[in-house]
């Protein structure tokens, strides 16, 4: 899911640079056709057919922010799953140790004999929770998705800074495909709307004030 952030970029509503009429390209430059030979050889505007249109520039900006949001989101989830895994491991260790100690000693009074089976059932339940929740596996998956979304966000930032390149259009298509693959890779991770909303607000507040401006190529 790509968040619609077009309202954040009023500068993106500027008209896209136009190719001058009756113009020919030479060495990556648009050469205007004038009345005299000198005007015919004077570069009018740098223009590449592979550059991004106005709508594509807005798409790059939105996908850049969306990739940052997902990178932070999965990094947050990785930390949470790691904490849960460590907590379950320690609780299982303590309950197992207590159950084993109660079986080989008589430290539990007879009126509290129920403590011994309770510790054994608690250890078994915690072990079952550890298997069912798969916190360790999900932690590794989220850490990997965090890294890959971070890389994608950096790629979109590089594209934003070089949107008038002759290969910008093909680069955008490749990044879209990479984003689709990452979205499919994260299908097995439960979606946490509250955590995602937190990082959406964080990225928007961080980026809106320093949003770069779109300029036509000189």
N, C-alpha and C positions, 0 to 999 in steps of 0.2 A: 504494500500500500504506500503510494507516494503522496505526501501531504500537499495540499494546494496552498502555496505560499505566494501566489502571484500578486496579491495585494500588498506584499512587502516591498515590491520592486517597481515603484512608479517610473523609475528611469528606464525600465524595460519597455515602456510604452512608446518610446521614441521610435520614429520610423527607421526601418533598416536602411543601410546605405544602398544607393541605387547605382547601377552601372550607367555611365553617361551614354547617350545615344550615339550611334555610329562610332562606336569605339572598338578598338582591337587590343588584345593583350600581347605584351612583349616583355619577356623576362619577369613575369609576375606582376607587371604594372599595366594599368590601363592607359593607353596612349590616345589622347584626344585627336580627332580629325578636324583640323582648322583650315584656314584659307591659305596660309603660307607654310613653308617647309618647317620653320622653327616651331610653330605652334603644333604641328603634327608630331614632332618629336618630344614635346614637353610632357612629362608625366602628370596626369590629372588626378588620379586617385589609385592607391594600392587596392586591388580587389582580387580575390581568389574565388573561383567557382565553388570550392569546397568549404567556404566559410559558413558560419551558422546564421540562420535567419533570426528574426526577432523572437518568434515563438520558440525556436530551438534554444536561444540564449536563456529565456525564462525557464525552459525545461531543465537546462543544466543547473541553474541556480537552485531550483526546487529540489532536484535530485541530489545535489551537493548537500543541502541542509538535511534532507531525509536520510542520507547515508550517515551523516554525523549523529543524527538522533538514534539510529539503529546501532551504531557502534557503541555509543554510551549506554544504550538500553541493554545490549547483550553483555557489556562489561559489568554492569550493575547486577544482572542475573547471575553471571559467573561467580561473583563474590558472594551472593546470597546462597547459591547452591553449595559452594565450598564451605560456608559457615554451617549449613545444615548437615552436611556430610561429617564434618569434624564433631559437631555436637552429638550426632547419633553414634559415632564411633566411641566417643568417650562415655556416653551413657551406657552403651552396650558393654564396654569394658568394665565399668564399675558394677553394673548389675550382675554380670557373669562372675566377676571376682567375689562379690558378696554371696551369690548363690553357692559357689564352690566352697567358700570359707564356712558357710553355715552348715554344709553337709559334713565337713570333716571335724567340726568343733561343736561344742555344746554352749556357745555363747548366747544363743537365743533361749529365753525362758520358755517353759512349757506352755504358758498361757499365750505366748506369741509364736506358737509353732507354725501358724499360717504364713509367717514371714518367709520361711524357706521356699515353699512352692511359689509364693508371690514373686520372689526374686528370680526364680527360674523362668516363670511365665513372662516376666518383664523383659528378661534377656532375650527370650525367644521372640517376643513381640517387636522389640527394637531391631533385631536381626532381620525379621520379616519386613519391617518398614524400610530398612536400608536397601533390601532387594527390590521392593516394589517402587519406591520413589526414584531410584537410580540417580541420586544426587551427584555422585562423582562423574558419571557419564555425561549428564547434562551440563555439569560445570565445565568439562573439557570442550563440549560442543559449543557452549556459549563463549568460551574464551577464544575458540577458533573463529566463530562468527564475528566477535568483536574485532579481531585482527583484520579479517577480510573486509568488513564494512569500513574500517578505518582506512585501509588501502584504497578502497573504491572512492571514499570521500576525498582523499588526496588526489586521486586521478581526476575527479570532477573539478577540483580546485585548479589543477594544472590546465585542464581544458578551458576553464573560465578565463584564465590568464592568457590563453593562446587561442581564443575563439575565432580569430581571423586567419588561422593557418589553413593551408590548402587541404589538409587531411582532417580538419576539425569535424566535418560531417561524418566521415567513416569512424573516427574515434568515438563520437557520441553513440553511434550504433553499437559498437563493441561494448561500451560501458553499460548501455541498456541491457544487453544480453547478459553481461556479468551480474548485473543487479537482479535479473530474473532468476539466475542460477542460485544466487545467495538467498533470495526469498524462498525458493524451493527447499534449500538446505535447512532453513529454520522452521519448517512446517511441524517438526516433531517437538518443538519447544512451546509449552503453554504460554498463551498471550496474557500479559499482565497490563491491563489498560492504565492503571494508576501509575505504574512505573514509567510506561511510555509517555504518558502525559507530562510527567515531571521532566523528562529529558527533552520533550518537544519545547516546553516553556524555556528550559535552560538554553537550548541552541538558538531559539528565536531571540531571546534577550541578548545573547552574546553576539549574534551576527547582524541584527537589524541596525544597530548603531554604527557599525563599520562596514555596511554593505557597499561594495565597490560599484562604481558607476559604469554604465555601458557607453562607449564612445564609438562613433563611426571611425573606420580606419582613415588615417591622414594620407 
